[in-house]
Amino acid sequence: MRVHWMVLLCATVANAQNFNGGDSTWYCGILANENCSIHIAEPRCGTDLITYTNMCALGQAHCKDATVNQLHMGPCGDGGTTTRSPEQIVHGSELVLDFQCVVLGHRGCEPAMNEKICGTDGITYQNFCEYEKARCMHRDLHVAKLGDCSA
Ligand SMILES: *[C@@H]1O[C@H](CO)[C@@H](O)[C@H](O)[C@H]1NC(C)=O
């Protein structure tokens, strides 16, 4: 697990200038290593009209093809597909973050990571993981800069 966070941290440093909180590329590295079949099955229909086992599987599909989003909950072909409104489509990057939040909630943060993150809320987060946890609650939170806010 530590290795995953280190990779993520390196990505953080490299992309700090153009960081976009909704950018799923951040999570795809972690998702790629995830065995989705160990996660609870709750089928979702993708915009590619393929039924995915769960948020994890649909997230992986989105990471491979960014045009794949969630058309609706439940399997495809339940008869309701054509009547869904575009507003119900959930963007893949949101799913990927949702999944990441579930994983973070269960696994907690690695105490070894000490790269501080200054959030756009003016709060200094002790590491990238703590920042991500906060973002699970506040989706409009982004990285203001790396390091302490007061530095
Ligand atoms: C994923 O988990 C399932 C269920 O535990 C297991 O059967 C399968 O071998 C695992 N796949 C990989 C690639 O680890």
PDBQT file of the ligand as one rigid body, heavy atoms in Angstrom, charges set to zero:
ROOT
HETATM    1  C1  LIG A 201      -9.498 -11.449  -7.480  1.00  0.00    +0.000 C 
HETATM    2  O1  LIG A 201     -10.262 -11.947  -6.409  1.00  0.00    +0.000 OA
HETATM    3  C2  LIG A 201     -10.963 -13.163  -6.725  1.00  0.00    +0.000 C 
HETATM    4  C3  LIG A 201     -11.860 -13.486  -5.549  1.00  0.00    +0.000 C 
HETATM    5  O2  LIG A 201     -11.148 -13.511  -4.335  1.00  0.00    +0.000 OA
HETATM    6  C4  LIG A 201      -9.956 -14.260  -7.044  1.00  0.00    +0.000 C 
HETATM    7  O3  LIG A 201     -10.629 -15.436  -7.373  1.00  0.00    +0.000 OA
HETATM    8  C5  LIG A 201      -9.090 -13.799  -8.222  1.00  0.00    +0.000 C 
HETATM    9  O4  LIG A 201      -8.084 -14.751  -8.449  1.00  0.00    +0.000 OA
HETATM   10  C6  LIG A 201      -8.456 -12.448  -7.929  1.00  0.00    +0.000 C 
HETATM   11  N1  LIG A 201      -7.784 -11.977  -9.133  1.00  0.00    +0.000 N 
HETATM   12  C7  LIG A 201      -6.548 -11.498  -9.092  1.00  0.00    +0.000 C 
HETATM   13  C8  LIG A 201      -5.999 -11.006 -10.390  1.00  0.00    +0.000 C 
HETATM   14  O5  LIG A 201      -5.895 -11.410  -8.064  1.00  0.00    +0.000 OA
ENDROOT
TORSDOF 0
